[in-house]
Amino acid sequence: MKQLNRRTASLPQQHPVKVLQFGEGNFLRGFVDWIIDLLNERTDFDGQVHIVQPLDKGIVHLLQQQEGLYHVLLEGIQGGETTRELRLISCIADATNPYENYKAYLALAENPELQFVISNTTEAGIAFDGADTGMESLPNSFPGKLTALLYHRFRHFAGAPDKGLYLIPCELIEKNGEALRYAILAYAKHWNLPADFTAWVEQHNHFCNTLVDRIVPGFPKDNIQEIQQELGYEDNLVVKAEPFHLWVIEAPEVVRAAFPAHEANLQVKFVEDLTPYRTRKVRILNGAHTALVPVAYLQGLRTVREAIEDSKAGSFIRKAIFEEIIPTLDLPQEELEQFANDVIERFQNPFIYHELISISLNSISKYRVRVLPSVLEYHKRKGELPKRLLQSLAALILFYKGEWNGERIPLNDTPEILAFFKQVWQLESAQEVVNAVLANKFFWDTDLTEIPGFADLVATELQALQRAEKQTNIA
């Protein structure tokens, strides 16, 4: 079998490097680089990516061995049909490990064609580290490394306004662009860098807040031999992902013009404010996951796909989404319904094995963040309570009893929360249990028993679940 490289694939370098990418992991390669590859094919973007390894340990050496080439395998459901697509990604020009050659890393800043910095260095990656005392050697943190690179670029081009960059972080934190900007300015102050550098960073570099959404399971180790036989190459960097993708970028028109994803039929949206899109994702996608888990688990289902295809659980979550969550959101109805339908197809993906019990991690805090806002907004707008979302809460309370039909439920939450439920389930009645849980301000940041009818409805649903458990045991 042939080794995958640019000679065996007959793919010479074709584009200038416009993107510096911090991170070589599965997500960036299965999402951002896949998008850039399509931009080169479908638009006049004409740009390649240079990857920087952000941590001491990484896979830059594997990328170098394959000269930046690898395949993305998309598997899932789109438009009700099962889809499968293999694409050779050729937009990566080279990769650098700054831990091996700091000077070569800084030299990347001297590229006059460079326009973008894209990153995904984990949720903890965008943080100021006071232990980084200067730029004489490689800083430890990602923002420290980036500050050193920007300062080198500033000096090399004598502070030219047109040599500022568009910085588009993909780390999963809120306002990630603002957080990155804050960290870089903190380093500029910490290192006593010139005031004109700080002004250049603030005035001529655009820090964009983003929202990313695609499930990327990564290397398909279970069937990689079959995939390599199909490809005819020994590709050790294959990335498996779902077909769905969404990238929302909060940025001015100048960034949109430089990154013409709107011309490539891609789900990349440039917006003035991504807050409604973040709310949509949290409430519909994440909220549906969280609401579904206890209901489906107590019905004996164990995976998301089983649950969504089950007549009872599937109907429950569809009605919860379309009748109780969507009415609380402010984006156009058509957009909300399309996103909801995409979510349901993603839940049905036969190529992703997503266990309900794994999603149940820290379900109390997840319910507070992902589901409770829909409950409260529905009550505010409709003057009534959403029955299915409260049915989910009742199922969650029963789930945290830690036992169902004589079987132990492997709960995974903080010791304080587990201890609370162990104690509260010593109470005599369902109503007492519900009242104790709903009144816990540590859980919900408010006393939910103060909402008229809230505790009674949850208690009624809990009692119905307990009756169903008894009938199952008798049968």
Solvent accessible surface area in square Angstrom, and as a share of the most:
residue,aa,sasa,rsa
1,M,118,0.53
2,K,106,0.45
3,Q,102,0.45
4,L,2,0.01
5,N,24,0.12
6,R,23,0.09
7,R,189,0.69
8,T,29,0.17
9,A,19,0.15
10,S,90,0.58
11,L,42,0.21
12,P,88,0.56
13,Q,92,0.41
14,Q,121,0.54
15,H,50,0.22
16,P,47,0.30
17,V,33,0.19
18,K,35,0.15
19,V,0,0.00
20,L,2,0.01
21,Q,0,0.00
22,F,0,0.00
23,G,3,0.03
24,E,14,0.06
25,G,38,0.37
26,N,56,0.29
27,F,41,0.17
28,L,3,0.01
29,R,6,0.02
30,G,0,0.00
31,F,0,0.00
32,V,0,0.00
33,D,0,0.00
34,W,15,0.05
35,I,0,0.00
36,I,0,0.00
37,D,9,0.04
38,L,5,0.03
39,L,0,0.00
40,N,27,0.14
41,E,109,0.49
42,R,113,0.41
43,T,22,0.13
44,D,121,0.62
45,F,5,0.02
46,D,60,0.31
47,G,0,0.00
48,Q,2,0.01
49,V,0,0.00
50,H,18,0.08
51,I,0,0.00
52,V,0,0.00
53,Q,5,0.02
54,P,14,0.09
55,L,111,0.55
56,D,82,0.42
57,K,171,0.72
58,G,28,0.27
59,I,49,0.25
60,V,5,0.03
61,H,96,0.43
62,L,51,0.26
63,L,1,0.01
64,Q,87,0.39
65,Q,122,0.54
66,Q,12,0.05
67,E,78,0.35
68,G,2,0.02
69,L,0,0.00
70,Y,0,0.00
71,H,11,0.05
72,V,0,0.00
73,L,1,0.00
74,L,11,0.05
75,E,13,0.06
76,G,0,0.00
77,I,32,0.16
78,Q,95,0.42
79,G,76,0.73
80,G,57,0.55
81,E,119,0.53
82,T,88,0.51
83,T,41,0.24
84,R,112,0.41
85,E,83,0.37
86,L,46,0.23
87,R,42,0.15
88,L,48,0.24
89,I,0,0.00
90,S,32,0.20
91,C,1,0.01
92,I,1,0.00
93,A,21,0.16
94,D,70,0.36
95,A,5,0.04
96,T,17,0.10
97,N,23,0.12
98,P,1,0.01
99,Y,79,0.30
100,E,145,0.65
101,N,76,0.39
102,Y,42,0.16
103,K,168,0.71
104,A,39,0.30
105,Y,0,0.00
106,L,32,0.16
107,A,47,0.37
108,L,33,0.16
109,A,0,0.00
110,E,63,0.28
111,N,37,0.19
112,P,84,0.53
113,E,88,0.40
114,L,6,0.03
115,Q,57,0.25
116,F,0,0.00
117,V,1,0.01
118,I,0,0.00
119,S,1,0.01
120,N,39,0.20
121,T,15,0.09
122,T,79,0.46
123,E,94,0.42
124,A,86,0.67
125,G,14,0.13
126,I,16,0.08
127,A,49,0.38
128,F,84,0.35
129,D,42,0.22
130,G,39,0.38
131,A,82,0.64
132,D,10,0.05
133,T,115,0.67
134,G,15,0.15
135,M,43,0.19
136,E,159,0.71
137,S,79,0.51
138,L,36,0.18
139,P,4,0.03
140,N,99,0.51
141,S,15,0.10
142,F,10,0.04
143,P,0,0.00
144,G,0,0.00
145,K,0,0.00
146,L,0,0.00
147,T,0,0.00
148,A,3,0.02
149,L,0,0.00
150,L,0,0.00
151,Y,30,0.12
152,H,56,0.25
153,R,1,0.00
154,F,24,0.10
155,R,164,0.60
156,H,94,0.42
157,F,41,0.17
158,A,95,0.73
159,G,18,0.17
160,A,27,0.21
161,P,85,0.53
162,D,109,0.57
163,K,34,0.14
164,G,14,0.13
165,L,0,0.00
166,Y,33,0.13
167,L,0,0.00
168,I,1,0.00
169,P,1,0.00
170,C,1,0.00
171,E,2,0.01
172,L,110,0.55
173,I,45,0.23
174,E,116,0.52
175,K,99,0.42
176,N,2,0.01
177,G,0,0.00
178,E,86,0.39
179,A,32,0.25
180,L,2,0.01
181,R,91,0.33
182,Y,156,0.59
183,A,3,0.02
184,I,0,0.00
185,L,34,0.17
186,A,24,0.19
187,Y,0,0.00
188,A,2,0.02
189,K,166,0.70
190,H,76,0.34
191,W,25,0.09
192,N,136,0.70
193,L,25,0.12
194,P,60,0.37
195,A,86,0.67
196,D,85,0.44
197,F,0,0.00
198,T,39,0.23
199,A,34,0.27
200,W,7,0.02
201,V,0,0.00
202,E,81,0.36
203,Q,125,0.56
204,H,62,0.28
205,N,8,0.04
206,H,63,0.28
207,F,33,0.14
208,C,1,0.00
209,N,8,0.04
210,T,2,0.01
211,L,10,0.05
212,V,8,0.04
213,D,8,0.04
214,R,14,0.05
215,I,57,0.29
216,V,28,0.16
217,P,70,0.44
218,G,0,0.00
219,F,84,0.35
220,P,11,0.07
221,K,155,0.66
222,D,136,0.70
223,N,58,0.30
224,I,25,0.13
225,Q,138,0.61
226,E,110,0.49
227,I,2,0.01
228,Q,19,0.09
229,Q,130,0.58
230,E,101,0.45
231,L,33,0.16
232,G,31,0.30
233,Y,32,0.12
234,E,57,0.26
235,D,0,0.00
236,N,70,0.36
237,L,6,0.03
238,V,0,0.00
239,V,0,0.00
240,K,34,0.14
241,A,2,0.01
242,E,2,0.01
243,P,12,0.08
244,F,27,0.11
245,H,20,0.09
246,L,4,0.02
247,W,0,0.00
248,V,0,0.00
249,I,0,0.00
250,E,39,0.18
251,A,17,0.13
252,P,62,0.39
253,E,108,0.49
254,V,69,0.40
255,V,0,0.00
256,R,81,0.29
257,A,66,0.52
258,A,22,0.17
259,F,0,0.00
260,P,7,0.05
261,A,0,0.00
262,H,80,0.36
263,E,104,0.47
264,A,2,0.01
265,N,133,0.68
266,L,15,0.07
267,Q,88,0.39
268,V,10,0.06
269,K,60,0.25
270,F,34,0.14
271,V,24,0.14
272,E,168,0.75
273,D,75,0.39
274,L,10,0.05
275,T,72,0.42
276,P,49,0.31
277,Y,24,0.09
278,R,46,0.17
279,T,40,0.23
280,R,10,0.04
281,K,34,0.14
282,V,37,0.21
283,R,38,0.14
284,I,0,0.00
285,L,13,0.06
286,N,23,0.12
287,G,0,0.00
288,A,0,0.00
289,H,19,0.08
290,T,5,0.03
291,A,0,0.00
292,L,0,0.00
293,V,2,0.01
294,P,1,0.01
295,V,7,0.04
296,A,0,0.00
297,Y,17,0.07
298,L,10,0.05
299,Q,65,0.29
300,G,48,0.46
301,L,29,0.14
302,R,91,0.33
303,T,10,0.06
304,V,4,0.02
305,R,98,0.36
306,E,85,0.38
307,A,0,0.00
308,I,1,0.01
309,E,95,0.43
310,D,44,0.23
311,S,100,0.65
312,K,137,0.58
313,A,0,0.00
314,G,0,0.00
315,S,46,0.30
316,F,17,0.07
317,I,0,0.00
318,R,77,0.28
319,K,86,0.36
320,A,0,0.00
321,I,0,0.00
322,F,66,0.27
323,E,86,0.39
324,E,5,0.02
325,I,1,0.01
326,I,2,0.01
327,P,42,0.26
328,T,5,0.03
329,L,17,0.09
330,D,117,0.61
331,L,28,0.14
332,P,78,0.49
333,Q,106,0.47
334,E,143,0.64
335,E,55,0.25
336,L,1,0.01
337,E,64,0.29
338,Q,102,0.45
339,F,7,0.03
340,A,0,0.00
341,N,72,0.37
342,D,33,0.17
343,V,0,0.00
344,I,13,0.07
345,E,32,0.14
346,R,18,0.07
347,F,9,0.04
348,Q,38,0.17
349,N,3,0.02
350,P,46,0.29
351,F,68,0.28
352,I,32,0.16
353,Y,166,0.63
354,H,61,0.27
355,E,72,0.32
356,L,0,0.00
357,I,45,0.23
358,S,63,0.41
359,I,12,0.06
360,S,3,0.02
361,L,72,0.36
362,N,52,0.27
363,S,4,0.02
364,I,1,0.00
365,S,36,0.23
366,K,39,0.17
367,Y,1,0.00
368,R,67,0.25
369,V,83,0.48
370,R,52,0.19
371,V,1,0.01
372,L,6,0.03
373,P,41,0.26
374,S,0,0.00
375,V,0,0.00
376,L,64,0.32
377,E,37,0.17
378,Y,22,0.09
379,H,55,0.25
380,K,159,0.67
381,R,106,0.39
382,K,106,0.45
383,G,62,0.60
384,E,99,0.44
385,L,30,0.15
386,P,1,0.01
387,K,116,0.49
388,R,60,0.22
389,L,0,0.00
390,L,0,0.00
391,Q,42,0.19
392,S,0,0.00
393,L,1,0.00
394,A,0,0.00
395,A,1,0.00
396,L,2,0.01
397,I,0,0.00
398,L,1,0.01
399,F,2,0.01
400,Y,6,0.02
401,K,95,0.40
402,G,13,0.13
403,E,91,0.41
404,W,22,0.08
405,N,50,0.26
406,G,63,0.61
407,E,112,0.50
408,R,186,0.68
409,I,5,0.02
410,P,54,0.34
411,L,42,0.21
412,N,85,0.44
413,D,19,0.10
414,T,57,0.33
415,P,103,0.65
416,E,114,0.51
417,I,12,0.06
418,L,56,0.28
419,A,59,0.46
420,F,50,0.21
421,F,1,0.01
422,K,153,0.65
423,Q,134,0.60
424,V,7,0.04
425,W,36,0.13
426,Q,136,0.61
427,L,76,0.38
428,E,171,0.77
429,S,47,0.30
430,A,11,0.09
431,Q,55,0.24
432,E,77,0.35
433,V,1,0.01
434,V,0,0.00
435,N,60,0.31
436,A,33,0.26
437,V,0,0.00
438,L,0,0.00
439,A,43,0.33
440,N,27,0.14
441,K,124,0.53
442,F,145,0.60
443,F,3,0.01
444,W,5,0.02
445,D,115,0.59
446,T,52,0.30
447,D,26,0.14
448,L,0,0.00
449,T,47,0.27
450,E,129,0.58
451,I,30,0.15
452,P,111,0.69
453,G,40,0.38
454,F,0,0.00
455,A,13,0.10
456,D,87,0.45
457,L,45,0.23
458,V,0,0.00
459,A,2,0.02
460,T,75,0.44
461,E,18,0.08
462,L,0,0.00
463,Q,69,0.31
464,A,40,0.31
465,L,33,0.17
466,Q,44,0.20
467,R,133,0.49
468,A,46,0.36
469,E,30,0.13
470,K,133,0.57
471,Q,120,0.53
472,T,76,0.44
473,N,93,0.47
474,I,148,0.75
475,A,120,0.93
